[in-house]
Amino acid sequence: MRATGIVRRIDDLGRVVIPKEIRRTLRIKEGDPLEIFTAKDGEVILKKYSPIGELNDFSQEYAETLGENTSLGVVITDVDSIVSVSKLSKKEYKDRSISRDLEDLIENRASILAKDSRVIPIYRDDNNEYQKQIVVPIISGSGDPIGAVIFVSKDKEEITEADEKLAKVAAGFLGKQIQ
């Protein structure tokens, strides 16, 4: 773990302020849930909570099933990073921070069907090798955007209306798993 050189005191209610620089770097916004852990040596660890991360194994199996049945690349994200990947390089995609464009789509609950120049990067510094893309936000049962289901095609293979519907169904299903 890296020291930041920033010291904060706990107030009389047991609260501590996470410095703005750290919140900005880790993309922690007001209202974001945090998990709190303790280590054996007395450390207190704060980690940004990911509801999709709770479904990690399930979402990976789901992504693989979607990939097998569509022959498209499948990416499932939470609001910060890529959680599951199928038919694409796991080494290149998994656990990468999502791009600002994708973050904005999720936050705005916007779906897209993109072809060629309208394709958005999935992760930061993404080189956009894909030609076509579907992005559908995952909305939790409480109405909060919690991630996205993304289908991509690197080939000239067409993305069909059925693929778009399947992405919407997948996002809806994953959202219902988070209550």
C-alpha positions as CSV (number, residue, x, y, z in Angstrom):
1,M,0.0,0.0,0.0
2,R,1.3,3.5,-0.9
3,A,1.4,6.3,1.7
4,T,-0.2,9.6,0.6
5,G,1.3,11.8,3.3
6,I,-2.2,13.1,4.2
7,V,-3.3,12.8,7.9
8,R,-6.9,13.2,9.0
9,R,-8.3,13.1,12.5
10,I,-11.5,11.3,13.5
11,D,-14.2,13.5,14.8
12,D,-16.4,12.9,17.9
13,L,-18.9,10.9,15.8
14,G,-16.2,8.6,14.5
15,R,-16.1,10.1,11.0
16,V,-13.0,10.8,9.0
17,V,-12.8,12.9,5.8
18,I,-11.4,11.2,2.7
19,P,-9.2,13.9,1.1
20,K,-10.5,15.3,-2.2
21,E,-7.3,14.2,-4.1
22,I,-7.9,10.6,-3.1
23,R,-11.7,10.8,-3.9
24,R,-10.9,12.2,-7.3
25,T,-8.2,9.7,-8.1
26,L,-10.4,6.7,-7.0
27,R,-13.5,8.3,-8.6
28,I,-15.4,8.3,-5.3
29,K,-18.5,10.5,-5.4
30,E,-20.9,11.7,-2.7
31,G,-23.2,8.8,-1.9
32,D,-20.9,6.0,-3.2
33,P,-21.0,3.0,-0.9
34,L,-17.7,1.9,0.6
35,E,-16.7,-1.4,2.2
36,I,-14.7,-1.3,5.4
37,F,-12.2,-4.1,6.3
38,T,-9.7,-4.5,9.0
39,A,-6.3,-6.2,8.6
40,K,-4.5,-8.1,11.3
41,D,-1.9,-5.4,11.8
42,G,-4.5,-2.8,12.7
43,E,-5.0,-1.3,9.2
44,V,-8.5,-0.1,8.3
45,I,-9.1,-0.6,4.6
46,L,-11.8,1.3,2.6
47,K,-12.8,-0.1,-0.7
48,K,-15.4,1.2,-3.2
49,Y,-18.3,-1.2,-3.1
50,S,-19.4,-2.8,-6.4
51,P,-22.8,-4.6,-6.5
52,I,-21.8,-6.2,-9.8
53,G,-18.6,-7.4,-8.2
54,E,-20.7,-9.4,-5.7
55,L,-21.9,-11.3,-8.7
56,N,-18.4,-11.8,-10.2
57,D,-18.5,-15.5,-10.9
58,F,-22.1,-15.4,-12.0
59,S,-21.5,-12.4,-14.3
60,Q,-18.5,-14.1,-15.9
61,E,-20.5,-17.3,-16.6
62,Y,-23.3,-15.1,-18.0
63,A,-20.9,-13.2,-20.2
64,E,-19.5,-16.5,-21.5
65,T,-23.0,-17.8,-22.3
66,L,-23.9,-14.6,-24.1
67,G,-20.6,-14.7,-26.1
68,E,-21.2,-18.3,-27.1
69,N,-24.7,-17.6,-28.3
70,T,-24.0,-14.4,-30.2
71,S,-20.4,-14.9,-31.4
72,L,-19.8,-11.3,-30.3
73,G,-17.4,-10.0,-27.7
74,V,-19.1,-9.4,-24.4
75,V,-18.1,-7.1,-21.6
76,I,-19.9,-6.5,-18.3
77,T,-18.8,-3.6,-16.2
78,D,-19.7,-1.9,-12.9
79,V,-19.5,1.9,-12.7
80,D,-15.8,1.9,-12.4
81,S,-14.2,-1.1,-14.1
82,I,-14.6,-4.2,-16.3
83,V,-15.9,-7.1,-14.3
84,S,-16.4,-9.9,-16.9
85,V,-15.2,-10.6,-20.4
86,S,-16.0,-13.2,-23.0
87,K,-14.7,-13.7,-26.6
88,L,-12.1,-10.9,-26.0
89,S,-8.7,-10.9,-24.3
90,K,-9.3,-11.1,-20.5
91,K,-5.8,-9.9,-20.0
92,E,-6.5,-6.8,-22.0
93,Y,-9.9,-6.0,-20.6
94,K,-10.6,-7.5,-17.1
95,D,-10.3,-5.1,-14.1
96,R,-9.4,-2.1,-16.4
97,S,-11.0,1.2,-15.4
98,I,-13.9,2.1,-17.8
99,S,-13.6,5.2,-20.1
100,R,-15.1,8.5,-19.2
101,D,-17.4,8.2,-22.2
102,L,-18.7,4.8,-21.0
103,E,-19.0,6.2,-17.4
104,D,-21.2,9.1,-18.7
105,L,-23.4,6.7,-20.7
106,I,-24.0,4.5,-17.6
107,E,-24.6,7.6,-15.4
108,N,-27.1,9.0,-17.9
109,R,-28.8,5.6,-18.3
110,A,-28.2,5.8,-22.1
111,S,-28.1,2.8,-24.5
112,I,-26.3,3.0,-27.8
113,L,-26.0,0.9,-31.0
114,A,-22.9,2.2,-32.6
115,K,-21.3,1.5,-35.9
116,D,-17.8,2.6,-37.1
117,S,-17.1,6.2,-36.0
118,R,-19.7,6.3,-33.2
119,V,-18.1,3.4,-31.3
120,I,-16.9,4.6,-27.8
121,P,-13.9,3.3,-26.0
122,I,-14.7,0.8,-23.3
123,Y,-11.7,1.4,-21.1
124,R,-9.1,4.2,-20.8
125,D,-6.6,4.1,-23.6
126,D,-8.8,1.7,-25.5
127,N,-7.6,1.5,-29.1
128,N,-11.1,0.8,-30.5
129,E,-10.4,-2.3,-32.6
130,Y,-14.1,-3.1,-32.8
131,Q,-16.3,-1.9,-35.6
132,K,-19.8,-2.2,-34.0
133,Q,-21.0,-2.0,-30.4
134,I,-24.1,-2.2,-28.2
135,V,-24.0,-0.6,-24.8
136,V,-26.9,-1.1,-22.4
137,P,-26.7,0.2,-18.8
138,I,-27.5,-2.1,-15.9
139,I,-30.1,-0.5,-13.6
140,S,-30.5,-1.9,-10.1
141,G,-33.9,-2.7,-8.6
142,S,-33.7,0.6,-6.7
143,G,-33.2,2.5,-10.0
144,D,-29.5,3.2,-9.7
145,P,-27.2,2.7,-12.6
146,I,-24.7,0.1,-11.5
147,G,-22.9,-1.0,-14.7
148,A,-23.3,-1.9,-18.4
149,V,-23.6,-4.9,-20.7
150,I,-21.6,-4.3,-23.9
151,F,-21.5,-6.4,-27.1
152,V,-18.7,-5.6,-29.6
153,S,-17.8,-6.9,-33.0
154,K,-14.2,-6.6,-34.3
155,D,-15.2,-8.2,-37.6
156,K,-17.5,-7.1,-40.3
157,E,-20.2,-9.3,-38.6
158,E,-23.4,-7.4,-38.2
159,I,-25.0,-6.7,-34.9
160,T,-28.7,-7.6,-35.2
161,E,-31.8,-6.4,-33.6
162,A,-31.9,-9.7,-31.7
163,D,-28.4,-9.0,-30.3
164,E,-29.6,-5.6,-29.1
165,K,-32.7,-7.1,-27.4
166,L,-30.5,-9.8,-25.8
167,A,-28.2,-7.1,-24.4
168,K,-31.2,-5.3,-22.9
169,V,-32.5,-8.5,-21.4
170,A,-29.1,-9.3,-20.0
171,A,-28.8,-5.8,-18.4
172,G,-32.3,-6.1,-17.0
173,F,-31.7,-9.5,-15.6
174,L,-28.4,-8.5,-13.9
175,G,-30.1,-5.4,-12.5
176,K,-32.8,-7.5,-10.9
177,Q,-30.1,-9.6,-9.2
178,I,-29.0,-6.5,-7.2
179,Q,-31.8,-5.6,-4.8
